[in-house]
Amino acid sequence: MNKYLIIIVVVFIVFSCNSKQGNMKIHGKITNFQKGKVYLEKMKDTVLVKVDSVLLDGKNTFTLSDNVDSPQIYYLSISDSDKYVPFFGEKGEISIVSNLETFGFKPVIKGSKNQKVYDDFKKMNAKFNNKRLDLIKERFDFIVKKDSVSAEKVEAKLKSLERRKYLYTINFATKNANYEVSPYLVLSEIPNANPKLLDTIQKAMSPKVRESLYGKKLIAFLEGK
């Protein structure tokens, strides 16, 4: 009896050592993906590194984990695919639901406060991007027709749209300066904006956000300008 008890204890210890534990848990489901690996990745310096993975064999649900010191962008990926699901990782329980056919597009992500704010931004940003693509096509059509006057007018509309996008991003980041997504949006979307405007966002950040990963990067970025 004692021999069996020892074996059980040893197995338990080995299992515990091999199970990754972290303060962020990702509970996910990828419909129609039942065989292959799911990876959790993040940027370290300038390299994308894998921090956890799980092999699926006959089921499409999984759990991944990592220790998060400060909220940051993570990426969910799967084997034999070059697509990613980017999301804002932070401490706590996060749910990600997607499917194999549209993996990387419109996943349902819940549990991350920063992700919710980020999703709100992306909805409006998508409208700016779609309008920009329409104007680029319109300008190209005029160039093909050798209608330079009309092409220049469309070019002016493009510049106006770009200014509106910058102002929207600045206002959005300032309004949400209590979230770590705020400095991230500045660094990823409008790094070339007027430094004085970016400094407005930096000054609006809460002490917690200032000490975050992206908060520190934004401060360093502005100090280097």
C-alpha positions as a printed NumPy array, in Angstrom:
array([[  0.   ,   0.   ,   0.   ],
       [  2.808,   2.396,   0.889],
       [  4.566,   1.641,  -2.428],
       [  1.459,   2.613,  -4.4  ],
       [  1.054,   5.771,  -2.32 ],
       [  4.643,   6.79 ,  -3.09 ],
       [  4.054,   6.248,  -6.823],
       [  0.924,   8.403,  -6.747],
       [  2.767,  11.202,  -4.934],
       [  5.666,  11.098,  -7.415],
       [  3.28 ,  11.215, -10.399],
       [  1.459,  14.156,  -8.813],
       [  4.729,  16.052,  -8.297],
       [  5.886,  15.422, -11.863],
       [  2.535,  16.481, -13.256],
       [  2.563,  19.655, -11.149],
       [  6.07 ,  20.559, -12.329],
       [  5.14 ,  20.068, -15.974],
       [  1.935,  22.121, -15.758],
       [  2.564,  25.772, -16.584],
       [  1.063,  28.088, -13.997],
       [  0.542,  31.811, -14.482],
       [ -1.571,  34.747, -13.343],
       [ -3.263,  34.898, -16.774],
       [ -5.347,  31.953, -17.965],
       [ -6.559,  31.738, -21.562],
       [ -9.56 ,  29.47 , -22.02 ],
       [-10.164,  29.01 , -25.719],
       [-12.146,  27.206, -28.358],
       [-11.373,  26.921, -32.071],
       [-14.25 ,  25.31 , -33.933],
       [-13.207,  22.642, -36.476],
       [ -9.617,  22.608, -35.206],
       [ -9.216,  19.332, -33.35 ],
       [ -5.724,  18.15 , -34.226],
       [ -2.643,  20.323, -33.977],
       [ -0.906,  22.766, -31.667],
       [ -2.165,  26.054, -30.264],
       [  0.48 ,  28.591, -29.267],
       [  0.48 ,  31.621, -26.979],
       [  3.061,  34.195, -28.092],
       [  4.23 ,  37.705, -27.188],
       [  6.893,  40.173, -28.241],
       [ 10.139,  40.068, -26.293],
       [ 12.39 ,  42.931, -27.335],
       [ 11.717,  42.776, -31.087],
       [ 11.177,  39.021, -31.406],
       [  7.916,  37.085, -31.211],
       [  8.414,  34.247, -28.724],
       [  6.223,  31.309, -27.7  ],
       [  5.379,  31.335, -23.988],
       [  2.985,  28.373, -23.853],
       [  1.467,  25.744, -26.122],
       [ -0.955,  22.84 , -26.057],
       [ -1.508,  19.879, -28.379],
       [ -5.111,  19.235, -29.394],
       [ -6.069,  15.719, -30.404],
       [ -9.779,  15.141, -30.753],
       [-11.011,  18.247, -28.941],
       [-11.157,  21.929, -29.818],
       [-10.945,  23.514, -26.371],
       [ -7.742,  24.446, -24.586],
       [ -6.155,  26.372, -21.725],
       [ -2.958,  28.407, -21.976],
       [ -1.175,  30.473, -19.374],
       [  1.516,  33.058, -18.727],
       [  2.708,  35.375, -15.972],
       [  1.774,  38.943, -16.866],
       [  3.722,  41.721, -15.184],
       [  1.963,  44.412, -17.202],
       [ -0.91 ,  44.221, -19.71 ],
       [  0.386,  43.767, -23.228],
       [ -0.474,  42.435, -26.663],
       [ -0.349,  38.647, -27.   ],
       [ -0.912,  36.47 , -30.05 ],
       [ -2.779,  33.187, -30.392],
       [ -1.589,  31.018, -33.278],
       [ -2.108,  27.484, -34.538],
       [  0.112,  24.989, -36.352],
       [  0.206,  25.061, -40.166],
       [ -1.158,  28.598, -40.32 ],
       [  0.396,  32.042, -40.67 ],
       [ -2.62 ,  33.775, -39.125],
       [ -2.749,  35.189, -35.599],
       [ -5.354,  36.338, -33.098],
       [ -3.896,  39.415, -31.377],
       [ -5.386,  40.347, -28.012],
       [ -4.601,  42.367, -24.912],
       [ -3.426,  39.993, -22.223],
       [ -3.678,  40.849, -18.531],
       [ -4.034,  39.141, -15.168],
       [ -7.137,  36.993, -14.752],
       [ -9.309,  34.699, -16.849],
       [ -9.674,  35.443, -20.57 ],
       [-11.926,  33.624, -23.042],
       [-11.144,  33.44 , -26.772],
       [-13.511,  31.778, -29.249],
       [-12.727,  31.487, -32.96 ],
       [-12.989,  28.948, -35.767],
       [-10.537,  27.376, -38.19 ],
       [-12.02 ,  28.859, -41.374],
       [-11.852,  32.48 , -40.214],
       [ -9.038,  32.176, -37.686],
       [ -7.531,  35.602, -37.082],
       [-10.707,  37.471, -38.047],
       [-13.323,  38.701, -35.585],
       [-12.664,  36.354, -32.649],
       [-14.854,  36.709, -29.566],
       [-12.608,  37.81 , -26.691],
       [-13.889,  38.342, -23.152],
       [-12.337,  38.938, -19.747],
       [ -9.746,  41.596, -20.603],
       [-10.66 ,  45.194, -19.733],
       [ -8.008,  46.57 , -22.072],
       [ -9.265,  44.335, -24.885],
       [-12.766,  45.771, -24.528],
       [-11.403,  49.298, -24.917],
       [ -9.2  ,  48.156, -27.803],
       [-12.208,  46.605, -29.572],
       [-14.087,  49.923, -29.304],
       [-11.161,  51.689, -30.954],
       [-10.816,  49.096, -33.71 ],
       [-14.461,  49.489, -34.743],
       [-13.955,  53.166, -35.559],
       [-10.463,  52.613, -36.919],
       [-11.844,  50.052, -39.377],
       [-14.163,  52.739, -40.762],
       [-11.203,  55.067, -41.296],
       [ -9.243,  52.305, -43.025],
       [-12.14 ,  51.309, -45.277],
       [-12.7  ,  54.937, -46.285],
       [ -8.978,  55.299, -46.987],
       [ -9.023,  52.256, -49.285],
       [-12.036,  53.664, -51.149],
       [-10.262,  56.987, -51.682],
       [ -7.057,  55.302, -52.83 ],
       [ -9.045,  53.363, -55.432],
       [-10.862,  56.529, -56.496],
       [ -7.557,  58.402, -56.874],
       [ -6.055,  55.535, -58.886],
       [ -9.04 ,  55.531, -61.251],
       [ -8.575,  59.25 , -61.913],
       [ -4.852,  58.759, -62.503],
       [ -5.613,  56.043, -65.066],
       [ -8.018,  58.45 , -66.77 ],
       [ -5.285,  61.13 , -66.622],
       [ -7.614,  63.403, -64.688],
       [ -5.002,  65.08 , -62.507],
       [ -7.379,  67.723, -61.145],
       [ -9.782,  65.145, -59.727],
       [ -6.867,  63.016, -58.488],
       [ -5.496,  65.998, -56.541],
       [ -8.9  ,  66.602, -54.966],
       [ -9.018,  62.994, -53.788],
       [ -5.465,  63.357, -52.468],
       [ -6.654,  66.315, -50.381],
       [ -9.481,  64.154, -49.018],
       [ -6.945,  61.477, -48.066],
       [ -4.867,  63.987, -46.12 ],
       [ -7.971,  65.298, -44.375],
       [ -9.002,  61.754, -43.461],
       [ -5.532,  61.076, -42.045],
       [ -5.746,  64.181, -39.849],
       [ -9.194,  63.1  , -38.6  ],
       [ -7.852,  59.638, -37.769],
       [ -4.95 ,  61.149, -35.821],
       [ -7.242,  63.463, -33.867],
       [ -9.684,  60.637, -33.143],
       [ -6.866,  58.405, -31.871],
       [ -5.455,  61.189, -29.689],
       [ -8.875,  61.962, -28.195],
       [ -9.604,  58.265, -27.664],
       [ -6.238,  57.618, -26.   ],
       [ -6.643,  60.669, -23.756],
       [-10.175,  59.66 , -22.775],
       [ -8.963,  56.143, -21.89 ],
       [ -5.671,  57.163, -20.263],
       [ -6.439,  54.918, -17.26 ],
       [ -5.957,  51.852, -19.46 ],
       [ -2.653,  50.427, -20.699],
       [ -4.086,  50.292, -24.205],
       [ -3.838,  54.106, -24.323],
       [ -0.041,  54.398, -24.715],
       [ -0.063,  51.288, -26.923],
       [ -2.386,  53.022, -29.401],
       [ -0.071,  56.02 , -29.548],
       [  2.978,  53.863, -30.248],
       [  1.265,  51.59 , -32.775],
       [ -1.089,  53.978, -34.568],
       [  0.189,  57.569, -34.436],
       [  3.904,  57.684, -33.495],
       [  4.463,  60.486, -36.049],
       [  1.849,  62.811, -34.558],
       [  2.844,  66.187, -33.133],
       [  4.937,  65.492, -29.981],
       [  2.991,  68.181, -28.1  ],
       [ -0.255,  66.298, -28.73 ],
       [  1.312,  63.001, -27.699],
       [  2.645,  64.646, -24.552],
       [ -0.96 ,  65.506, -23.665],
       [ -1.748,  61.799, -23.543],
       [  1.385,  61.053, -21.546],
       [  0.415,  63.645, -18.921],
       [ -3.127,  62.237, -18.717],
       [ -1.948,  58.7  , -17.918],
       [ -2.599,  57.412, -14.413],
       [  0.424,  56.47 , -12.231],
       [ -0.349,  52.768, -12.838],
       [ -0.37 ,  53.215, -16.607],
       [  2.809,  55.318, -16.508],
       [  4.576,  52.367, -14.844],
       [  3.187,  49.841, -17.331],
       [  5.122,  48.32 , -20.225],
       [  3.654,  50.623, -22.861],
       [  3.511,  53.604, -20.512],
       [  7.275,  53.427, -19.987],
       [  7.844,  52.929, -23.717],
       [  5.758,  56.004, -24.56 ],
       [  7.605,  58.157, -22.027],
       [ 10.972,  56.956, -23.379],
       [  9.768,  57.546, -26.941],
       [  8.76 ,  61.149, -26.186],
       [ 11.967,  61.846, -24.286],
       [ 13.905,  60.748, -27.349],
       [ 12.032,  63.105, -29.672]])
